[in-house]
Amino acid sequence: MTDAKLPPATLIDTKMKVSATPTQLVFQLDPRLAALGLQQHLPCIQLQPWVQLYWSLKVTGLQDPAQSHALYPDGGSNLLFEFQPNQRPTCHFRYKQQLSQARFSAGMQLLSVRFHPTGAFQLLGLSPTEVPDLPIDLRLVNPPGLDWLLDQLAQHAELSTQLTAVECWLLHLAEQSGMQGSLVQKSLPLLQQPAADLQHVYQQLPKSRRQFERQFKLETGLSPAQLQLLLKVKLARFIISNDPTCSLAAVAQQAGFYDQAHLHQHFSRITGQTPGQYKKRKMSHISNSAR
């Protein structure tokens, strides 16, 4: 395979064999991010086992450099392309499972792939145990076709064309790797169920709990219990975002927490704010947008 001969995505689609698709939770945009020009884009169905979504951002106005935006951990990872005039975009991979903050400046143009747990590591040939907390330049890893992709992104300014190139590249990586979906990847939809019982999940596996947990750690960088908790908090955020009037007791129940106290404990630790504070902020967004 050479970069210049990367096959079009339409030729790959009919050959792909994919595993069960993890649940897609697409959050409503924070009005502050929408004002910056942020857009969300769903992946094609063939890539949904690996990719949560794409997001793009093009900041045209002046921005307060002190303003930050929370990045919540959910077991996934990001591949970020940053565009500069008359040159190839930079390309960095980030895997960090702690709350962090992002800041965007005037003139910044970004395109990002948000992967499910295991997704980036399978497609890009990385190991979560070898990825540092700081972003790494993907050119150092140099997965097949990256040079072709960076050339395409540099040559085409239209977002739709750029997204097509990214999907073509990712589909090519999936086909080249012969991905059928690992046991860990196939277990993710089970872990995303609010009422999922880990003991029940373990009983359905064709290998021992210890073997599965070891493989799970190698593919995601987390234990099943750690990832399940991140996914529960993500679901709680999703419920609150979609309906800020929902009571926190109902949120706790729907997200799979034992009670509201357990929701408060884990939500606060993972997001850096209480569920009540998060809910109040979402209510404020609704109030401001109605004016």
QUIZIRA-V71851 format. One record per pair of residues at least 4 apart in sequence whose C-alpha atoms are under 6 Angstrom apart, sorted by the first residue. I is the first residue (numbers start at 1). J is the second residue. D is the distance in whole Angstrom. If there is no record, write none. Layout:
((I/J/D) (I/J/D))
//
This chain:
((3/145/5) (3/148/5) (8/168/6) (9/168/4) (18/180/6) (19/181/5) (21/48/6) (21/49/5) (22/189/5) (33/38/6) (34/38/5) (36/59/5) (37/57/5) (37/58/5) (38/56/6) (38/57/4) (39/55/5) (39/56/5) (40/54/6) (40/55/4) (41/53/6) (41/54/5) (41/55/6) (42/53/5) (43/53/6) (47/51/6) (50/115/6) (50/116/5) (50/119/4) (51/115/4) (51/116/6) (52/114/6) (52/115/5) (52/116/6) (53/114/5) (54/112/6) (54/113/5) (54/114/6) (55/111/6) (55/112/5) (56/110/6) (56/111/4) (57/109/6) (57/110/5) (58/108/6) (58/109/4) (59/106/5) (59/107/5) (59/108/5) (60/106/6) (60/107/6) (61/106/6) (62/106/5) (63/105/6) (63/106/6) (68/101/6) (68/102/5) (68/103/5) (69/101/5) (69/102/5) (70/100/6) (70/101/5) (71/99/6) (71/100/5) (71/101/6) (72/99/5) (73/97/5) (73/98/6) (73/99/6) (74/230/5) (74/231/6) (75/117/5) (76/115/5) (76/116/5) (76/117/5) (77/94/6) (77/95/5) (77/114/6) (77/115/5) (78/93/6) (78/94/5) (78/113/6) (78/114/5) (79/92/6) (79/93/5) (79/112/5) (79/113/5) (80/91/6) (80/92/5) (80/111/6) (80/112/4) (81/89/6) (81/90/6) (81/91/5) (81/110/6) (81/111/5) (82/89/5) (82/90/5) (82/109/6) (82/110/5) (83/89/4) (83/109/6) (84/89/6) (88/150/6) (88/154/5) (91/137/6) (91/138/6) (92/135/6) (92/136/5) (92/137/5) (92/138/5) (93/135/5) (93/136/5) (94/135/5) (96/133/6) (115/119/5) (115/120/6) (117/220/6) (118/219/5) (118/220/5) (120/124/6) (121/125/5) (121/126/5) (121/127/6) (123/173/6) (123/174/6) (124/143/6) (128/221/5) (153/162/6) (167/171/6) (172/176/6) (174/179/6) (181/185/6) (184/216/6) (191/196/6) (191/228/6) (194/255/5) (194/256/4) (195/256/5) (202/209/6) (212/216/6) (216/220/6) (217/221/5) (217/222/5) (217/223/5) (222/226/6) (224/228/6) (232/255/6) (233/267/6) (235/255/6) (236/255/5) (237/241/6) (240/244/5) (244/279/6) (244/283/6) (249/260/5) (251/255/6) (252/257/5) (252/259/6) (252/260/5) (252/263/6) (253/257/6) (257/263/6) (263/267/6) (264/268/6) (267/271/6) (268/272/5) (268/273/5) (268/274/5) (275/279/6))
//
